[in-house]
């Protein structure tokens, strides 16, 4: 599966992409919304794992942009918020978010979500 990991925390994005690559996925890290959009337009991805809080283009706005161009791409949101507001949750559901991964998370959490999304 082709996976794009988008997080402004470069270490987290890189480690997560490396972990997914070690599991056999084609995984790449992007550190802001503009770069993620360029990667998606150029390479296409089956899954985007993205942080809600990104510089320049936030995660939800990025997801809206990607949905207009790449309808098939699934998304998992990473958030540091322990509780998403109902309004945010509804917006994410409308955008077809497959799952929400709350920080801090473990690799086993990521593995389970990716396995579920891959089905």
Backbone as CSV, one residue per row, in Angstrom:
resi,resn,N_x,N_y,N_z,CA_x,CA_y,CA_z,C_x,C_y,C_z
1,UNK,0.855,-1.173,0.000,0.000,0.000,0.000,0.902,1.238,0.000
2,UNK,0.528,2.242,-0.788,1.264,3.515,-0.801,0.680,4.418,0.279
3,UNK,1.541,4.841,1.219,1.092,5.626,2.366,1.910,6.907,2.465
4,UNK,1.217,8.019,2.643,1.855,9.310,2.899,1.592,9.688,4.346
5,UNK,2.652,9.938,5.098,2.549,10.372,6.488,2.832,11.865,6.518
6,UNK,1.893,12.650,7.057,2.029,14.104,7.070,1.975,14.597,8.510
7,UNK,3.093,15.138,8.982,3.158,15.700,10.332,4.297,16.707,10.351
8,UNK,4.074,17.845,10.990,5.127,18.853,11.051,6.237,18.464,12.027
9,UNK,6.004,17.461,12.844,7.054,16.900,13.679,7.853,15.955,12.782
10,UNK,8.976,16.451,12.297,9.760,15.698,11.306,10.201,14.331,11.817
11,UNK,10.577,14.268,13.081,11.010,12.994,13.640,9.864,11.989,13.648
12,UNK,8.703,12.408,14.120,7.546,11.523,14.164,7.158,11.048,12.764
13,UNK,7.077,11.966,11.820,6.685,11.604,10.452,7.675,10.627,9.830
14,UNK,8.958,10.879,10.028,9.992,10.023,9.449,9.999,8.638,10.095
15,UNK,9.918,8.600,11.418,9.912,7.310,12.124,8.678,6.497,11.737
16,UNK,7.541,7.149,11.654,6.310,6.448,11.289,6.383,5.930,9.843
17,UNK,6.874,6.747,8.931,7.024,6.306,7.539,8.025,5.151,7.447
18,UNK,9.122,5.230,8.187,10.108,4.144,8.189,9.509,2.857,8.740
19,UNK,8.717,2.978,9.797,8.064,1.803,10.384,7.133,1.154,9.363
20,UNK,6.327,1.956,8.699,5.396,1.422,7.698,6.133,0.801,6.519
21,UNK,7.249,1.402,6.134,8.067,0.843,5.053,8.651,-0.511,5.465
22,UNK,9.056,-0.629,6.721,9.602,-1.889,7.221,8.551,-3.002,7.203
23,UNK,7.281,-2.612,7.254,6.188,-3.589,7.186,5.831,-3.962,5.746
24,UNK,6.525,-3.334,4.782,6.294,-3.674,3.383,5.495,-2.660,2.594
25,UNK,5.127,-1.568,3.235,4.383,-0.524,2.526,5.358,0.439,1.857
26,UNK,4.885,1.109,0.824,5.656,2.190,0.226,5.239,3.456,0.966
27,UNK,6.073,3.904,1.896,5.693,5.012,2.769,6.674,6.172,2.645
28,UNK,6.103,7.376,2.616,6.870,8.608,2.466,6.370,9.599,3.502
29,UNK,7.270,10.464,3.988,6.901,11.495,4.959,6.887,12.866,4.293
30,UNK,5.917,13.687,4.695,5.852,15.094,4.305,5.652,15.892,5.583
31,UNK,6.191,17.103,5.617,6.217,17.860,6.859,5.298,19.081,6.881
32,UNK,4.585,19.312,5.792,3.597,20.392,5.776,2.544,20.079,4.713
33,UNK,1.459,20.820,4.766,0.338,20.566,3.878,0.643,20.799,2.408
34,UNK,1.443,21.831,2.107,1.775,22.110,0.707,2.567,20.957,0.093
35,UNK,3.569,20.476,0.814,4.371,19.369,0.318,3.519,18.108,0.169
36,UNK,2.642,17.872,1.115,1.753,16.708,1.040,0.860,16.777,-0.194
37,UNK,0.331,17.946,-0.473,-0.528,18.109,-1.649,0.254,17.854,-2.936
38,UNK,1.474,18.337,-2.988,2.327,18.110,-4.163,2.599,16.612,-4.332
39,UNK,2.960,15.938,-3.227,3.219,14.501,-3.292,1.989,13.741,-3.783
40,UNK,0.819,14.080,-3.256,-0.412,13.383,-3.656,-0.729,13.623,-5.124
41,UNK,-0.570,14.853,-5.567,-0.837,15.164,-6.974,0.134,14.421,-7.884
42,UNK,1.377,14.337,-7.468,2.412,13.732,-8.304,2.387,12.204,-8.257
43,UNK,2.221,11.635,-7.053,2.435,10.201,-6.884,1.185,9.394,-6.570
44,UNK,0.162,10.032,-6.037,-1.037,9.306,-5.629,-0.727,8.363,-4.470
45,UNK,-1.651,8.243,-3.547,-1.468,7.381,-2.380,-2.774,6.669,-2.071
46,UNK,-2.646,5.489,-1.484,-3.815,4.729,-1.056,-4.314,5.212,0.295
47,UNK,-3.378,5.713,1.113,-3.700,6.150,2.464,-2.852,7.352,2.827
48,UNK,-3.487,8.344,3.436,-2.773,9.488,3.988,-3.016,9.481,5.490
49,UNK,-1.920,9.484,6.240,-1.979,9.576,7.699,-1.533,10.992,8.017
50,UNK,-2.463,11.843,8.491,-2.104,13.240,8.639,-2.489,13.826,9.983
51,UNK,-1.624,14.715,10.429,-1.847,15.446,11.659,-2.890,16.525,11.408
52,UNK,-3.674,16.824,12.418,-4.687,17.874,12.302,-4.052,19.264,12.256
53,UNK,-2.969,19.450,13.003,-2.348,20.767,13.114,-1.072,20.777,12.277
54,UNK,-1.147,21.490,11.154,-0.013,21.606,10.246,0.226,23.075,9.926
55,UNK,1.457,23.430,9.607,1.703,24.818,9.196,1.104,25.099,7.823
56,UNK,0.680,26.300,7.616,0.164,26.821,6.348,-1.202,26.262,5.968
57,UNK,-1.327,24.959,5.792,-2.614,24.338,5.492,-2.867,23.337,6.605
58,UNK,-3.947,23.507,7.375,-4.179,22.537,8.456,-4.677,21.216,7.880
59,UNK,-4.685,20.191,8.710,-5.007,18.847,8.260,-6.375,18.714,7.624
60,UNK,-7.372,19.370,8.189,-8.727,19.257,7.648,-8.816,19.962,6.296
61,UNK,-8.226,21.144,6.186,-8.234,21.848,4.892,-7.479,21.050,3.828
62,UNK,-6.363,20.455,4.224,-5.613,19.614,3.299,-6.469,18.440,2.842
63,UNK,-7.137,17.817,3.779,-7.986,16.678,3.431,-9.104,17.094,2.480
64,UNK,-9.693,18.257,2.703,-10.728,18.752,1.786,-10.158,18.927,0.376
65,UNK,-8.971,19.485,0.280,-8.329,19.676,-1.031,-8.060,18.337,-1.709
66,UNK,-7.551,17.387,-0.923,-7.233,16.076,-1.489,-8.484,15.344,-1.941
67,UNK,-9.560,15.480,-1.190,-10.819,14.804,-1.537,-11.349,15.281,-2.889
68,UNK,-11.143,16.547,-3.208,-11.623,17.083,-4.482,-10.894,16.462,-5.662
69,UNK,-9.646,16.063,-5.448,-8.833,15.534,-6.544,-8.622,14.022,-6.486
70,UNK,-8.582,13.481,-5.296,-8.203,12.076,-5.108,-9.276,11.376,-4.276
71,UNK,-10.401,11.117,-4.858,-11.554,10.572,-4.144,-11.273,9.203,-3.522
72,UNK,-10.417,8.432,-4.140,-10.164,7.065,-3.688,-9.265,6.986,-2.455
73,UNK,-8.523,8.018,-2.174,-7.529,7.985,-1.099,-8.196,7.955,0.279
74,UNK,-7.797,6.994,1.092,-8.313,6.910,2.461,-7.462,7.771,3.374
75,UNK,-8.017,8.149,4.518,-7.287,9.017,5.438,-7.467,8.571,6.877
76,UNK,-6.379,8.699,7.627,-6.374,8.507,9.071,-5.817,9.799,9.649
77,UNK,-6.501,10.338,10.635,-6.092,11.594,11.243,-5.324,11.315,12.533
78,UNK,-4.213,12.025,12.699,-3.447,12.005,13.945,-3.800,13.292,14.683
79,UNK,-4.103,13.175,15.964,-4.428,14.372,16.726,-3.866,14.284,18.134
80,UNK,-3.476,15.424,18.644,-3.030,15.507,20.024,-4.173,15.859,20.950
81,UNK,-5.337,16.103,20.374,-6.505,16.465,21.163,-7.138,15.215,21.732
82,UNK,-7.338,15.179,23.032,-7.923,13.979,23.631,-9.389,13.830,23.252
83,UNK,-10.044,14.936,22.989,-11.439,14.884,22.557,-11.640,15.847,21.405
84,UNK,-12.079,15.326,20.295,-12.447,16.199,19.195,-13.848,16.723,19.455
85,UNK,-14.059,17.967,19.139,-15.408,18.517,19.285,-16.345,17.835,18.294
86,UNK,-17.613,17.784,18.633,-18.608,17.139,17.771,-18.569,17.699,16.355
87,UNK,-18.402,19.010,16.257,-18.361,19.659,14.951,-17.172,19.142,14.128
88,UNK,-16.002,19.014,14.773,-14.817,18.519,14.066,-14.994,17.056,13.675
89,UNK,-15.542,16.268,14.576,-15.762,14.849,14.300,-16.705,14.679,13.120
90,UNK,-17.779,15.447,13.086,-18.738,15.368,11.977,-18.071,15.762,10.661
91,UNK,-17.254,16.800,10.692,-16.562,17.250,9.476,-15.606,16.166,8.973
92,UNK,-14.891,15.525,9.891,-13.969,14.455,9.501,-14.727,13.268,8.909
93,UNK,-15.864,12.939,9.499,-16.675,11.839,8.972,-17.165,12.156,7.561
94,UNK,-17.573,13.402,7.340,-18.025,13.818,6.004,-16.898,13.689,4.982
95,UNK,-15.667,13.907,5.429,-14.513,13.832,4.545,-14.002,12.397,4.387
96,UNK,-14.677,11.450,5.020,-14.335,10.050,4.847,-13.124,9.582,5.621
97,UNK,-12.850,10.188,6.757,-11.721,9.750,7.576,-12.007,8.348,8.092
98,UNK,-11.055,7.459,7.877,-11.220,6.061,8.270,-11.077,5.859,9.767
99,UNK,-10.195,6.634,10.384,-9.934,6.451,11.808,-9.213,7.676,12.344
100,UNK,-9.220,7.809,13.664,-8.504,8.881,14.347,-7.514,8.228,15.297
101,UNK,-6.274,8.660,15.228,-5.200,8.133,16.054,-4.765,9.238,17.002
102,UNK,-4.973,9.026,18.297,-4.645,10.048,19.286,-3.206,9.900,19.769
103,UNK,-2.497,11.038,19.837,-1.144,11.059,20.397,-1.241,10.998,21.914
104,UNK,-0.399,10.314,22.602,0.641,9.433,22.075,0.042,8.104,21.641
105,UNK,0.649,7.492,20.655,0.173,6.204,20.160,1.366,5.259,20.011
106,UNK,1.064,3.989,19.873,2.121,2.986,19.715,2.123,2.490,18.275
107,UNK,3.194,1.829,17.889,3.247,1.236,16.557,2.155,0.200,16.382
108,UNK,1.814,-0.523,17.446,0.751,-1.524,17.323,-0.589,-0.853,17.023
109,UNK,-0.816,0.366,17.566,-2.033,1.123,17.234,-2.053,1.461,15.744
110,UNK,-0.921,1.922,15.248,-0.803,2.279,13.831,-1.011,1.043,12.962
111,UNK,-0.361,-0.059,13.332,-0.463,-1.294,12.562,-1.908,-1.763,12.459
112,UNK,-2.620,-1.712,13.579,-4.026,-2.158,13.603,-4.886,-1.302,12.687
113,UNK,-4.677,0.011,12.737,-5.471,0.917,11.893,-5.147,0.703,10.421
114,UNK,-3.876,0.594,10.082,-3.492,0.396,8.684,-4.044,-0.928,8.172
115,UNK,-3.995,-1.961,9.001,-4.543,-3.260,8.600,-6.048,-3.160,8.349
116,UNK,-6.750,-2.437,9.224,-8.198,-2.266,9.081,-8.535,-1.474,7.815
117,UNK,-7.771,-0.441,7.557,-8.022,0.409,6.398,-7.695,-0.335,5.098
118,UNK,-6.729,-1.233,5.152,-6.294,-1.949,3.952,-7.312,-2.962,3.463
119,UNK,-8.247,-3.331,4.306,-9.240,-4.358,3.937,-10.232,-3.807,2.943
